């Protein structure tokens, strides 16, 4: 697992703390072995002379030999170190687990974001398609409306022309009706006149004149 810079610095600090704790445990172990006693003249501790000389004169002095001489103290320090080391390992594992969890969450967030982007792109494409379809439909409707308007204008013009012709025909018809009505009135007056006694007498006189003229013409012949 690759750590980022902050986690790497934290791990280095943790390793340094572990080394410091190990060194401190070693010093505590040395203090237990050499029986520290206070010094009246000096504020710091001094070690007993015999253990100090033994340590200085022993060329083969090492911690492992001391551990063999003091197995209980060595085991206690060793257990303390193991516990601290286990805690350190648990802490590292916890950091790794936290990093893994954060990485998983980040991957899930990236996947969700990618899915949302795909969905948004799909919605945008669908919306663009619907807008284009709407524009095409509007263009067709505008063209159809223009054709209908022109046709309606033509029909209105034809209607006006026909209406004008009908108006003229109606006017002529009314004039004819007026003339016929005038003739009817004249005929009615004439018929009324002919039905009168005066008209009959006048007709008789005319007939007598015609008859007299005919006889005169016949006698002369």
C-alpha positions in Angstrom: 0.0 0.0 0.0 1.4 3.4 -1.0 1.1 6.1 1.6 0.7 9.8 0.9 3.2 12.3 2.3 1.3 13.1 5.5 0.9 9.4 6.3 4.5 8.6 5.5 5.7 11.4 7.9 3.3 10.1 10.6 4.7 6.6 10.1 8.3 7.9 10.4 7.4 9.8 13.6 5.8 6.6 14.9 9.0 4.6 14.1 11.1 7.2 15.8 8.9 7.1 18.9 9.1 3.3 18.9 12.9 3.5 18.7 12.9 6.0 21.6 10.6 3.8 23.6 12.9 0.8 23.0 16.0 2.8 24.1 14.1 4.1 27.2 13.2 0.5 28.1 16.8 -0.5 27.8 17.9 2.4 30.1 15.2 1.4 32.7 16.5 -2.1 32.5 20.1 -0.9 33.1 18.9 1.2 36.0 17.3 -1.9 37.6 20.4 -3.9 37.2 22.8 -1.3 38.6 20.8 -0.2 41.7 20.6 3.6 41.4 21.2 5.5 44.6 21.0 9.3 45.3 24.1 11.5 45.6 24.2 14.3 48.1 26.8 16.3 46.3 25.3 15.8 42.8 21.7 16.3 41.7 22.0 13.3 39.3 22.1 9.6 40.2 25.3 7.6 40.6 25.8 3.9 40.2 27.4 1.6 42.8 31.1 1.3 42.3 31.3 -2.5 42.0 28.7 -2.8 39.2 30.3 0.2 37.4 33.8 -1.3 37.6 32.4 -4.7 36.5 30.9 -3.2 33.5 34.0 -1.2 32.7 36.4 -4.1 33.2 34.3 -6.6 31.4 35.2 -6.6 27.7 32.5 -9.1 26.9 29.7 -7.1 28.6 26.5 -7.2 26.6 22.8 -7.0 27.2 22.2 -10.7 26.4 24.6 -11.8 29.2 22.8 -9.5 31.7 19.5 -10.9 30.5 20.8 -14.4 31.2 21.7 -13.3 34.8 18.3 -11.6 35.4 15.8 -13.6 33.4 12.7 -12.2 35.2 13.7 -8.6 34.5 14.7 -9.4 31.0 11.4 -11.2 30.4 9.5 -8.2 31.8 11.3 -5.7 29.6 11.0 -8.1 26.6 7.2 -8.3 27.2 7.0 -4.5 27.5 8.8 -4.2 24.2 6.6 -6.8 22.6 3.5 -5.0 23.8 4.8 -1.7 22.6 5.8 -3.3 19.3 2.3 -5.0 19.0 0.7 -1.6 19.7 2.9 0.0 17.1 2.0 -2.8 14.6 -1.7 -2.4 15.5 -1.5 1.3 15.0 0.2 0.8 11.6 -2.5 -1.7 10.6 -5.2 0.7 11.8 -3.7 3.4 9.7 -3.5 1.0 6.7 -7.2 0.0 7.3 -8.2 3.6 7.7 -6.4 4.4 4.5 -8.0 1.4 2.7 -11.4 2.5 4.0 -10.8 6.0 2.8 -9.5 4.7 -0.5 -12.6 2.5 -0.9 -14.9 5.5 0.0 -13.0 7.6 -2.5 -13.4 5.0 -5.2 -17.1 4.7 -4.4 -17.4 8.5 -4.5 -15.6 8.5 -7.9 -17.8 5.8 -9.2 -20.9 7.6 -8.0 -19.6 10.8 -9.6 -18.8 9.1 -12.9 -22.3 7.6 -12.9 -23.9 11.0 -12.2 -21.8 12.5 -15.0 -23.0 9.8 -17.4 -26.6 10.3 -16.3 -26.2 14.0 -16.7 -24.7 13.6 -20.1 -27.5 11.3 -21.1 -30.1 13.8 -19.9 -28.4 16.6 -21.7 -28.3 14.5 -24.9 -32.0 13.6 -24.5 -32.9 17.2 -23.8 -31.0 18.4 -26.9 -32.7 15.8 -29.0 -36.1 16.9 -27.7 -35.2 20.5 -28.4 -34.2 19.7 -32.0 -37.4 17.7 -32.5 -39.4 20.6 -31.1 -37.7 23.0 -33.5 -38.4 20.8 -36.4 -42.0 20.5 -35.4 -42.3 24.2 -35.0 -40.7 24.7 -38.5 -43.2 22.3 -40.0 -46.1 24.1 -38.2 -44.9 27.5 -39.3 -44.7 26.2 -42.9 -48.2 24.6 -42.7 -49.6 27.8 -41.1 -48.2 29.9 -43.9 -49.9 27.6 -46.5 -53.1 27.8 -44.6 -53.0 31.5 -44.3 -52.4 31.9 -48.0 -55.2 29.5 -48.8 -57.5 31.4 -46.4 -56.6 34.7 -48.0 -57.3 33.3 -51.5 -60.7 31.9 -50.3 -61.6 35.3 -48.7 -60.7 37.0 -52.0 -62.9 34.6 -53.9 -65.7 35.0 -51.5 -65.5 38.8 -51.8 -65.5 38.5 -55.6 -68.5 36.1 -55.5 -70.2 38.3 -53.0 -69.7 41.3 -55.2 -71.1 39.4 -58.2 -74.0 38.3 -56.1 -74.6 41.9 -54.9 -74.6 43.1 -58.5 -77.0 40.3 -59.5 -79.2 41.1 -56.6 -79.3 44.7 -57.6 -80.3 43.8 -61.1 -82.9 41.5 -59.8 -84.3 44.2 -57.6 -84.4 46.6 -60.6 -86.2 43.9 -62.6 -88.6 43.3 -59.8 -89.3 47.1 -59.6 -90.0 47.3 -63.3 -92.3 44.3 -63.2 -94.1 45.7 -60.3 -94.6 49.0 -62.1 -95.9 47.1 -65.1 -98.2 45.2 -62.9 -99.6 48.4 -61.5 -100.2 49.8 -65.0 -101.9 46.6 -66.0 -104.1 46.7 -63.0 -105.1 50.2 -63.7 -105.8 49.3 -67.3 -107.9 46.4 -66.3 -109.8 48.5 -63.9 -110.4 51.1 -66.6 -111.6 48.5 -69.0 -114.0 47.0 -66.5 -115.8 50.4 -66.2 -119.0 51.6 -68.1 -117.1 54.4 -69.7 -114.7 52.1 -71.3 -117.5 49.9 -72.6 -119.3 52.9 -74.1 -116.1 54.1 -75.7 -115.5 50.8 -77.2 -119.0 50.6 -78.6 -118.6 54.0 -80.2 -115.3 53.0 -81.7 -116.9 49.8 -83.1 -119.8 51.8 -84.6 -117.3 54.1 -86.3 -115.4 51.2 -87.7 -118.6 49.5 -88.9 -119.9 52.7 -90.6 -116.6 53.2 -92.3 -116.7 49.6 -93.6 -120.2 50.0 -95.0 -119.3 53.3 -96.7 -116.3 51.7 -98.3 -118.4 48.8 -99.4 -121.1 51.0 -101.0 -118.6 53.0 -102.9 -117.0 49.9 -104.2 
